[in-house]
Amino acid sequence: MIRRNPSSLGLLALALVAAVAAVAQSDDDAAAGARAFGTVARVLQSPRCQNCHPAGDRPLQGETGRPHRMFISRQSVEAGLPCSACHQERNSEAVGVAGGPPGAPHWGLPPAETPMVFQGRSVRALCEQLKDPAATGGKDLAALLEHVTHDPLVRWGWDPGGKRKKPPVSHAAFVAAFRTWVASGGPCP
């Protein structure tokens, strides 16, 4: 005959309830993270981001993502024409040249080895790419959060100058969504 200790059964029941609650909380966190990534993707798929994260070696321009004028490409940069020849540390409007080139510190495409393509990617493919350190230059999710929060070139997207449109949500809302996504483990929708 097995004797049942009422206090042991009570502890077992509490542990079971706690485990079920933890799984439910984890599922809720994952769902919230996946929803948050939807906001992140809306920004990354906007012209402000896609123009410097194109599918090819040629940056894009404008709200419609037309290829960069003057046939600028990774090859022209490798041949000695740096982006900074035209794109200075700040927007041309800041120095009195309306409609001139936009500018921010370290203006340029991501490295060829890790181009971080945003153009033409599905939301899920974009999510999976961001979670792959081989595709992000070794950055994990925490480093990407730091990057989108503080990098001057990223922040330029919300102060693009001229008649350029800003991303579809504020920088604060973007960072909050990115933080939620990271905190939930980076679930993909």
N, C-alpha and C positions, 0 to 999 in steps of 0.2 A: 504494500500500500504506500502510495506517494503522499507525503504530507505537503500541503500547500500552505506557504506562509503568506498571510494576507498582505503584509507590507511588501513582500517581494513581488506579488502580483500587481500591487499598486504602482510600484516603481517601474515594472515592466510596461504597464499601461501608459504611464507618463512618458516613458522613453519612446514608445510607439507613436503617441500623439505628437511629440516633439519632432520625430523623424518625418512624419507625414507633413507637419507644418513646414519643416525645412525644405522638403521637396516642393511643396506648393509655392513657398517663397522663392525658391530657385527658379521655378517655372515662370513666376510673375516677373522676376528680374530679367530673365532671358527674353520674355515677350516685350518688356519695356525697353531693353537694349536693342532689340530688332526694330521696334518702332522708332527709336531714337536714330538708328542708322538711316532710316528713311529721310530724316531731316538732313543728316550729314551728306547723303547722296545728292539731295536736291542742290546743295551748295557746290559740291565737287563737280556736278554735271552742268553747272552754270558756265556761261562764257568766261567769267572772271577766272575760273580754274582751268577749264578745258583748253583755253587758248595757249597755256604754257604746258599742258599735259596732253598733247595731241597724239593721235594714233600713229603718225609718221614722224619724220625728222624735221619737219617744218612747223614752226610755231604758227598759231592762228591769230587773227585780229578781229576786232569789232564784235558786235552782238550776234552776228551770223556765222562767226568762225571761218572767215575767208582766209586763205593762205597768206602769210606775211608778205608784204610788198618787197620788192627788190630781191626776191628769191633767197631770202635769208633762211638758213637751215643749220643743222648741226655741222654740216661740212664747211659752211662759210665761217663758222666760229673756229673750227679746227684749222682752217686755212689762215687764221690770224685776224678776223674781223669780230672782235668781241661784242656782245650785246651792249656793253657799256659805251661803245662808240656813239650810240644814239640814245640809249636808255640810261639816264643819269640817276643820281641818288634820290631824286624827287621828280614829281610830275613837271612837265614843261610849263604848265600854267603857273606854277609857283615862281618861275623866273620870268614871267611875262610873255611866254610864247603859247598863245591859245591854239589848241588843236595839234600841238606837237606831240612827240613821243611821251608815253607815260614813263614813270621812273620810280624806283625803290631800291634800297640797298640789295646788292648781289643779284641784280636782274638777270634772268636766264632760264633756260630749260633745265629740267632735272638731268642728272648724268645719263649718258647713253646706256650705261650698264644697267641702270635702274630708272627707266623713263617714267614710271608711275603713270601709265596711260589712263586717263579718265574718259576721253572722247570715245563714244560708241560702246562703252561697257555697260552691261546690265547692272542693276543694283547689286545683285548677288555676286557677280564677278568682281565688281569694285570692292565689295566687302572682303571677299576672299583675298584679293590682291593686297589690301591694307594689312591683313593679318599675316602675310608672308614676309618675314624679315629679308629673304633673298630678293624680294621685289621692292623693298623699301630702303635699300642701302643699309640694312642691319638694324633699322629702327623697330623696336617692339611697340606695342600699343601705347605704353606710357610715354615713350619718346615721341611718338606721333602726336599725342595729346599736347605735349610740350611744344612741339613744332607748330601746330595749328593755333595754339594759344598766343605764342610770343614772337614767331618769326616775322621780321619786318616786311618781307615780300608777301607772305600770306596775309598779313594785316592790311597791306596796301589794297587788297581786293575790296575792302569796305570803305576805302577812301580813294577811289580810282581817278578822281579828277575829271575835268572836261565834261562831256555828255555821256560818259560811260556809266552803264547800269551797275548797281551793286548786286551782290548775291541775293537770293530770295528771302533770306532771314538775316537778322542782325548777327554780328560777330559773337555777341554774348550768348544768343540762343544757339548758334552753331557750336560754340565751345561747350555749352551745357549739354547739348545732345551728344557730342563726341564723348564727353566725360561719362555720361550715362551708359553709352555703348561700351566704353572701355571698362567701367566698373562692373558691368554685367558679364564680362568675359569675351566681348566681341561677337555676339551671335549675329548670324546673317539672316536677313529676311528670306 
